[in-house]
Amino acid sequence: MTEPMAAVIKPLERLVVIGLGLIGGSFAKGMREAGLFREVVGVDLDAESCRLAVELGVVDRCESDLAAACVGASVIQLAVPILAMEKLLVSLGRLPLGETVLTDVGSAKGNILRAARRELAQQLPRFVPGHPIAGSEQSGVEAAKGNLFRRHKVILTPHETCEPAAVELVDQLWRALGADVEHMQVEHHDEVLAATSHLPHLLAFGLVDSLAKRSENLEIFRYAAGGFRDFTRIAGSDPLMWHDIFLANREAVLHILDDFRDDLDALRNAVDTQDGHHLLGVFTRARVAREHFSKILARRAYVDAMHNTDLIYLAMPGGKVSGRIRVPGDKSISHRSIMLGSLAEGTTEVEGFLEGEDALATLQAFRDMGVVIEGPHHGRVTIHGVGLHGLQPPPGPLYLGNSGTSMRLLSGLLAAQPFDTTLTGDASLSKRPMNRVAKPLREMGAVIETGPEGRPPLQIKGGQRLTGMDYEMPMASAQVKSCLLLAGLYAAGQTSVTEPAPTRDHTERMLQGFGYPVTVDGNVATVESGHKLSACHIEVPADISSAAFFLVAASIAEGSELVLEHVGINPTRTGVIDILKLMGADIALENQREVGGEPVADLRVRSAKLKGIDIPEDLVPLAIDEFPVLFVAAACAEGRTVLRGAEELRVKESDRIQVMADGLQALGVKAEPTPDGIIIDGGPMGGGEVISHGDHRIAMSFSVASLRASAPIRIHDCANVATSFPNFLGLAAQVGIRVAEEGK
């Protein structure tokens, strides 16, 4: 565990809090309880607030004279109403404050910073604007709580002349109270708050006032349902405070209000003209956007909380595997069904869609570009396609979470659109290499800017005329191939992609399923522009990458027999089966059939004595995602297993070669990483501590390893499993793998 922030800040001399309401009082009380200042002094015009602040232990003492209170202050926090801030800054600007650091808690930063620039000439470098996003139904100093800011966001908006030491001090003080601190530019802060807080309050006040002043609408209040009460609840907020906020953040509020008025006019027109398609688009986008981002935020909060406390899987040794299960739908096919269904003409029905965070990010991106998509509901999605040229400019950057597939494939589609787009992702995706798609797209005529070292965000300039080309990929990658083929749908002439080794061909198969001609000649795939996509029905098979954990589990645990139902066995994805069979695994394909252009089968796997092999390099691209669990199979095999040509594994969610080697060594297995692979000598496996580095495939692989371990395996940093394979623990328990969250 990291040391508490309060323990690493040296006690400062004096904190002065000006304005002893809920926010200022809670900050003062939290600082006093943490012992971060030798003295906490309050200043407030209301004598009763000062008396209560001392009586309740919020401050050590109060001063009525501002100058006297600020003598010797290390930090001064300004917690007065926004429109009172300018007068306070004038008074502070006349005081000899020396090295004192100032900060504030106002919710509109531009207005405050402009006043500070006028009035705090000497002190400006040590003024750090801030805004805690926290509150309570109660107000006043009597409601002050030292833990009010725990797990709440605090946004600091340091200006260009801020001293770094001052910013760091204010940051640490908020973190000492358990706040989640972020830094943001002043203008961006005011725009974000105008949209997320100020506009909803303005609309609530306006709606309630509009209904209340018409006597015939009194019955609306009498018979109002919960939705009306929930929406208008915020109209009960402090009118004077919101009066100040709207005047202080006038420009940002007007900008977002004008955008909303345009949308409201379009909505009115749709009702007037009985445009049901427009209405359905608004309603589905709104409902699912709220659900999608709520899930992402909830998962992120869960993951963050689990990372802070280190979510540990405890995998108990031994056992066998049996039963029949169906793992979740194929992620690669789910992504592509949304993309091509959106660009098709007509309505596409998808069944078996994977409702995981990555595929939902793709779905939301197309909703943001004007595509009406119903669902998902129990894996069923209905996509009202807009045609190849029907996408609309998104309202802002497209956030793709942790999905590298979404970002790389979308870059190809968006390179030829008439509008600009920006593709962003979470911290993990922002570290992934994107030059592998940006470089060839630029050769086709695209204008794409990346972040440092070719990493996200990607900024794609619209209105470019692409030209087809023949591209020989330096490294086998289905994502790069698919990106260029999708760009080829819009490029003049032909676009051919030659791959050095076979990779998954879901894009080629699905394009053909939508009626778009694709030529595949050996290792060369070719498309040309000028055709269209026609809506179809898609049934998504179970994901072989998810099935791989259970294929290995049943192979290594003595006495096991397991059936995995309806698994996609696309020949460009079956490398894991081929490698396991070369090692001696007993895997049978039953009930083989074709569904929506993709071959599927039930996989029956029985335990077998595995032997080490030199993994053929031509199989490496066909099993690139499954190698972590294949390393577990190698550790349980007799003899040596050697992998070469898999340098791609070093730039996944983690460096999977090094992380797996470290984990196997911790369990007593001889594993030697090489620049492009690993050498594993099979043998007895003990228990121990394994670090997954937040990589879901690492965590699940070592869960499977427990079947052959002689002692428990504690797997650290497992929170991301819940976002990628939500029911993994449930399915594992169902078939006999004894792994669970520690403490449950």
N, C-alpha and C positions, 0 to 999 in steps of 0.2 A: 504494500500500500504506500502511496505517496504521503509525504509529511503534510499535515494540515497547513494551509496557507498562512493562518494566523501565527503559526510557530516559526515561519521563516521571515516575517516582517519584524524588523527591530522596532520596539515601542517608540512612537513619535511623541512630541511634546504636547500639542494641543489640537483638538478638532473643534471647529466652530461650525455649528449648523444654524443657518439663518432661515427660519420658517419651520415651526414645530408642528406641522400637520402629520398625516399618516406616513408619508414618504420620508420627510426629513426626520421625524421622530423615530421611525423604524431604523433608519441608517444610524442615527446617533445611538440608539439602544443597542443595536448589533455591535457597533464599534466598542461601546463601553463594556459589553459582556465579553467580547473577545480580548479585551485588555490591550488594544492596539495603540491607544493614546493614554498618556498619563492623566489627561484631563479632557472631558467633553463638555463644551460650553454651548448653551442654547441662546438664541436671540429670537424674540417674537413680539409683535406689537400688542398681542393679547395677554394681559397679565394673568388671567386664569390658566391659559395654556402653559405659561412659564411655571406657575405654581404646581400644576399637575405633572409637568415634565420632571421636576425635581422629586416630587412625592412618589412618582411611579418608577423612579430609577432610570428614566430615559437619558438624563444628563446629570452631570455633577452639580452644575449651577447654571443660572441664567443671568444674562446682562441685558439691561434696557438700552445701554449706550453701545452703538455699533463699534465705534473706535476703541473703546475699552475692551470689548469682547475680543477684538482681532489682534490685540497686542500679543506677540509671540506665537501666533497661530502657525501650525505646520500645514494644515489643510483647512480650507473654508468651503463648505458646501452651501450652494444657493438653492433653497427649496421653497421659493415664494411663487405666487402665480405669475404666469408668463408676462402679462402686461405690467406687473409691478417690478419686473426684472430690470428694465432700463433705468428706473429711478435708483434701484439698489446698486447697479453698476456705476452710476454716476458717483454715489457716495463712496463706494469702494475705491474708485479711481483716484480719490483725493487722499487716501490713506497710505502711509509708508509700509507697504506689505512685505518688502524684501524678497525673500526666497519662498514665500508662501505659495502653495499650489491651490488653485481654485477649480471647482467643478460645479455642475448644476444638474437638475433633474427634469428640466423642461421637456415637453413633448414635441415642440417645434423648434428645431435647432437653428435654422437660417436667420430668423428674426433675432434670436439671442446673440448669435455670433456677430451679426452686423453691429449690434449695440456694443458688444465687447470690443470690437475693433475701434469704435469711436471713443470709448470711455476708459479702456484699460491699456493705454499705450505701453507702460512699463511692464505690466503684469501679463500681457497677452500670451507670451510664450509659455507661461505656466497656468493658462486657463484651458482646461480639458472638458469640453462639453459632453454631457452624458444624459441618458434617458433610461431609467429602469422601467420595464414593462411589467408592472405588478400593481396590485391594488387590493381593495377589500370593500365589502358592502358598507362597512363602518368607516368613519372618517374622524379626523382629529387626533391629537396626541394621545388621548386615552386609548386609541385603537392600535398604537404603535406596538410592533412585534419585532424582536431582534432577528427572527428567522423569516421575515416576510419575503425576502428576495431569494431564498433558497430554491434552486431549480427553476428560477425565472430568468428571462433574458434581460441583460443590461447592454444597451448599445452606446458605445463611446464614438464620438464623431470628431476626432482630433483634426485640427486645421493644419495648414502647411507650415506654420511657424511654431507649432507645439514642440516643446523640449521632450525628447524621448523619455528622459528620466521622469518627467511629470506624468506622461501617459502611462508609463509602467507602474508608477505608484498608485494612480487612481484605479487602474486595472486590477492590481493586487488587492486593494481594499475591497472592491466589489466581490472578487473571488473569495476573499476571506469570509464573506457572508453567504457563500454557497451559490452565488449567481453564475449564470452562464454568460460570459462576456464576449461580445462581438464588436469589431471595429467597422465603421461604415463612413462613407463620405456624407457630409452634411446634406447636400442636395438629394442624394439617394435616400437617406433616412426620411426626409420630409415627404418624398414621393411615396415611399412604402407606407408610412403612417397615414398619409392622406387616403390611400386606398383601403388599408386594412382596418383603420379605426375611425378616422375623421369622417369619411364619406358615409359609412353605416350610421354613425350618430346623427349626421345631418339629415339623412333620409328618414330615420326614425322620428326625430323631432318634427320634421316637415309633414310626415304622414299623419301622426297623431294630431298635430295642429289642424291639418286640413280636414280631418274627419270630425274633430271636436267642435269646430266652429260652424258646422252645419247641423242644425237641430234634427233634421231628418235622419242623420247618421248615428244618433244616440243608440239605436238598437244594435249597431255594429259592435259597440262596446259590450252591450248586454249579452250578446250571443257569440262573442268572440271565442274562437277555439284556441287551443294551446299555441299553435303556430303564430297567431297574431300577437298573443301575449309575449311569446319568446322574442319575437322580432322587435316589438315596441318597448320591451323592458328597459332598454338603454335610453329611452326618452325620459326616464326618471332620473337621469344624471344631473349633476350640478349645472344649472343654466349659465351661471356667471363664469365658471371655469371653461365651459365649451364656447361661450361667447369670446373669451380671450384666445382660445386655441384657434378658432376659425379666422379671427383677424390676424393672428400671428403667422399662421401657415396659409395665408390667403392664396398665393400663387399656385401652390401644389394642389390645394383643394379645388380651385377653379379648373385646373387642368384635368383632374380625374373626374370632376363633375361634368365637364363638357363631353368627355368620352362616354360616360354613363348615359348622358342625355341622348347621344347619338344611338346607343344601343337600345334605349327605351323607345325612341322613335321607330326604330326598325321592328321592335316587338309589337308596338301599337299597329304598325302597318300590316304585320303578319296576321294579327287578330282581325283587322278590318277586311283584309283580302282573303281570309280563310286559308292562309298559307300554312298548312299543317306541317310540311316538311321543315320550314324554318322554326316553327314552334318546337317540334320534336328535337331538332338540333340543339336549340337553346336548353331545353329541359334535360336532355340526356347529358350534354356537356356539363351543365351545372351540377346535376346530381352526382355524376361519376367523378367529375373533377374534385368535388368535395370529399367523396369517399376515397378516391385515389390518393390525394395529398394527405388526407387524414391518416390513411394507412401508412404512408411513407413516414410521416412525422411521428406516428405512434411507434412504428418499427424502429425508426432512428432513435427515438427517445429510449425505447427498450434496449436497443443495441448499445447506445451510449451508457445507459445505466448499468447494463451487464458488463460492458468493458470497464467501467469504473470499479465494479466489484469483482471482475474477472469471472464470467460465467464458466463453470467447470462441468464437463461431462465426466461422470465416474462410470467406467466400463469394467464390469466384473468379468473375471476370467472364465473360460470354458463354455460349454453348452453346445447345442446343435441347432440347425435351422430347418424348418419344415413349414408346409402350408401352401396357400395360393394367395398372391397379392397382385394388385395393379398399381404401379408407381405413377406419379403425375405425368401429364402430357408433355410432349417434346417441346422444349423451349425454342429451338431453332425454327421449327415449323410454325409455332405459335406467332413468333415475330413476323415471319414472312406472310402468314395469312392476313395479318392486319395491313401490312404494307401493300400487298398486291390487291387485296380486296378493296382497299381505299382507292386505288388507281384504276379499278375495273369499272366498266359500265354495267349498272344493274346492282342487284342486292345479293351479297354473298353471305351464306350461312356457314358458321364454323362450330363444330362440336369438339369437345375434348380440349378446349383452349386452356393453357396453363395460366392460372390466376396468380402467378408469382410476380414479384415486384418488377423484374426486368421486362417481362412481356407487357405488363400494365403500363410501363413507361412508354413503350412504343405506341400502345393504344391511345394514351393520353396525348402524345405528340400529334397524332393524326386528328384527334378531336380539336386540338388547338389550331389545326390548319383547315378547319371547316367541315370535316367529314362527320356525318351523323352515324354514330355507332351505338347500338343497343346492347346492353349487357356489360360485362359477362355475368351470367347467372347459371350456376352449376355447370360451368364450362361451355355454355352456349353464347355465341356472339353473332349479332346481325349487323352487317356493314353495308351502308348505303353508299356505294361507290360514286366518285365524282369524275371518273375518267382521268386519263393521263395528264390533262392540262387543267384540272378543276381545283387543285389545292389553292387555299387562300393564305395570305401572309399571317403568321401567328402573332398574337398580341405582344409577345415578348420572347425572350430566349426559351428554347425547348430544353427542359430539364429531363435528363435521361437516367438519373440515379446512378447505379453501378453497372449499367448495361453497355458493354463495349460493342456488342452486336448492333444495338440500336444506333449508336453513334456512327459506327463505320458504314453500315448499310444506308442510313439516312443521308450521310454526306454525299453518296452517289446520286440519290434521288433528288436532293435539294440543289446540287451543283448547277442544274439546268433550269431551275424554276425562275420566274420573273421577279421574285422578291428576295430580299436579304434574309438570312437566318443566322442565329447563333445557337450552337449546341453546347450545353454545359452538363456537368455531372457532379457526383459526390466526390469526396476527397480521394477515394480509391480510384475511381475512373479518371480523375484529373491527373493521375500519375502514369496512365497507360499511353503507349506510343501511338500517334495518329499519322505520322508522316508516311506510313506504309500505304495509306489511302490518299492522303493529300498530294503526294508527289505525282502518282500517275493521273489523278484527276486534273492537276495543273497542266500535265502534258496534253490532256484532251481540251484544254481551254478554260478550265474552271479557275476562279479566283478565290483562294482559300487562305486564311491566316490562322495560324495556330499559336498556342502559348509557347513559353520557353521550351526548348528541346523537342519541339514538335508535339507537345502535349495539349490537351484541352484547356480552355474552350476553343471550339472551331468557329470562325466567323466566315460565312459563305456569302459571297457577293452574287446577287441575282442578276438576271438579264444577260447571262453569258451564252454565247453560241458554242456548243461543244462539237468536237469533231471525233469521229470514231478512230480507233487505232488498234494495232496488234500489240498486245502487252505480254511479255514473258515475265512471270512473277519470279523474283529472286528466291522467295521462300513460299512454300505451300501454305495457303491461308484461304479458307472458305469465305471468310469475311471480306478479304480484299477482292477475291474473284466476284463475289456477289455484288459488292459495291460498284465495280466497273461494269458489270452486266446491266445493273439497274440504271447507271448513268448512260449506258449504250441505248436504252429505250428512247432517249432524247437526242442522241448525238447523230450528226450527219454521217451517212454511210454505215459501214460495218464496224462493230467492236468485237475483237477476239481476245480471249484471255487464255494463255498457255500456262499450265501449272506443272511444276517440276515433279510433283507426286500427286496422286489422287486425293481430293478433299471432298467433304460432304457436298452433295449436289442437289440439296433441297430447292435452291433457287431455280435451277434449270427445270427440275421436275414440275415445280409449281407454276412457273411461267407457261409451260406447255399445258398444264391443267386449266389455266385461264385462257387458253387458246392463242397464246403468243408464240410465234415460231422461234425455236432455239435449235441451233445445229450443234451437236456434240460429236466430235471426231477424235477419238482417242483422248488425249489430254488437252484438247482445245475446245472451248465453248464459244459460240458466236451468236450475236444478235444484231439486228439492224432496226433502225427507227422506222416509223410509218405504219405500224400495226396497232392493234388495240387489245386490251384485256377485257374479257367477258366474264361476268359474275358466274360463280360455281358454288358447289357444296364441298366443304373440306372437313374431313374427320381426322383429328390430330392423334397419332398413335402415342403410346407410352414412351417416355424418354429413355433411350438405351443408356445414356450417361447416368441417370438415376438408378436404372436397373443394375448397372455395373457393380455397385456396392454389394448388392445381394447375390449377384453371380459369384463374386469372390467369396462372400460369406459362406454360401452353401458348398463351395469347392473346398475350402480349407477346414471346415468343421466336420469331424468324423461322424458318420451316421446321418448326414443331412440329405434331404430331398425337398426341392422347392420349385414351384411353378410361378413364373412371372408372365402375366397375361397381357396380350395385345401390345407387344413391344415392337417398336419400329426397327426393322432390320435392313434399312437402306444399306447397300453394299459399301457406301462411302463412310458408314458409321460403325461397321461391325468389326473394326480392328480389335476391340477388347475381346470379342468372342474368338477371333482367329488366334490371338496371342495366348489366351487361356487354353485353347485346344492344343496349340503347339506345346504348352507346358504339361499337357496330359489331362486337362479338365474334361469332365463328362457332361457335355451340354448338348441337348437335343432340341431341334426346332420342330414344333408341332403346330398343326392347324395353320399352315402358311397360306396367306391370302394377300390381296392388294386392296388398299383402301385409299381412295383419293389420289391415286398415282404413287403411293408409298407402300412398299412391302411390309407386312407385319406378320408376327407369329407369336405363339406362346412358347416360352423358353423353359424347358425342364432341365434342372441342373442337380447333379448328385455329387456327393463328396468324392474326392479322388486324390491320389498321391501325385502331387505336382513335382515337376523337375525344372531346374534352372535351364535357361536358354539364352542364346544371343538373339535379341529381338530384331527381326528383319527391319531394315530402315524404311522399306516401302510401306510398312504397316504403321509407322510412327504418326503420320498425319491423320490416319484413320482412328486413332485412339488417344489423341492429344489431351483430351479432357479427363480420360480415365486412368492416366498413369499413376496418380497418387495411390489409388486402391490396387492397381497392378503391382506397385512396389510392395504392398502388403502380401500379395500372393507370392511374389519372389522371395520374400523373407520367410515364408512358410514352405518353400519348395526345397527339394534336395539338390544341392549343387549351386552353381554360380549363374546369376542372370546379369546380362550386360545390355545396357541401353545406350545407343549413340544416335546423333542427329536430332536431338530433342531440345535444342537451345531455346525454342519457343517457350518451354516450361518455366524459364527464368523470368519471364515478363507477364505472368498471369497475375491473379489476385495477390499472390506472393511468389517468391522464388521457390517454386515447388520442388525443384531438385534439392536445394540446400535444406529447406525446411523438413522435407521427408527424410533426408539423410540424418539430420540432427535428431528427429524423433525416433527413428529406428535404432540409432546408436544408443539413445537413452534407454531403450528396451533391451539392449544387449545384442543387437543384430549388427553384423559387420556390413556397413554400407559406406561406399567411397564415392563422393560426388566427383564428376568430371565436368569440364566446360560445357559439354553438350549432352550429358547423360549421367548415368550412375552405374556402379558395379555393386551388386548385392549378393552376399553369400548366405544362403538359407541356413537356418539352424534354430535352436531353442530360443524362445522369446519370453522375456520376463515382463514385469510390470514397471511402472515408473511414471515420471512426470513428462508430459509432452506439450509443447507450445505450438498452437495452430496458426498463430499470427493473423487471426481473424479470417482465415481462408476456410470456407465451408467444406471444400473437398478434403482438405487435410484432416479436419475434425471428424468427418464421417469415416474416412479411411482408417483412422486409429480406433474408432469405435468398432469397426469390423475386426481389426487386429486382435481385439480382446478375446475372440473365440479361440485363439491359439496361445494366449498369454498364460503364464503361470501365476500371475499376481495382478491385482487391479491396475488399470491405466487411468491416470487423471489427465484429462485433456483440457488445456486452458484456452480461453479466448474463443468460445464456441458460439457467441451470440448470433453470428451471421448465418448459421445453419437455419434459423427460424425464418429468415427472409428468402432463402433460396430453395429450401426443401422443407416447408412448414411441418409436414407430418412425418418426418424421418424417424423421430424417436418413437412415434406410435407404431409405424410399420415395423421398425426394428424389434420392438417389444412383441408385436403380433407373431413374428416368425421365430423368436427365441434369442435374439441378441440382447444381452442384459446391460443396457446402457441407459442412463437417465441423468438429468441435471442433479448435481451433487446437492444433497440436503432435501431431496424430494422423494 
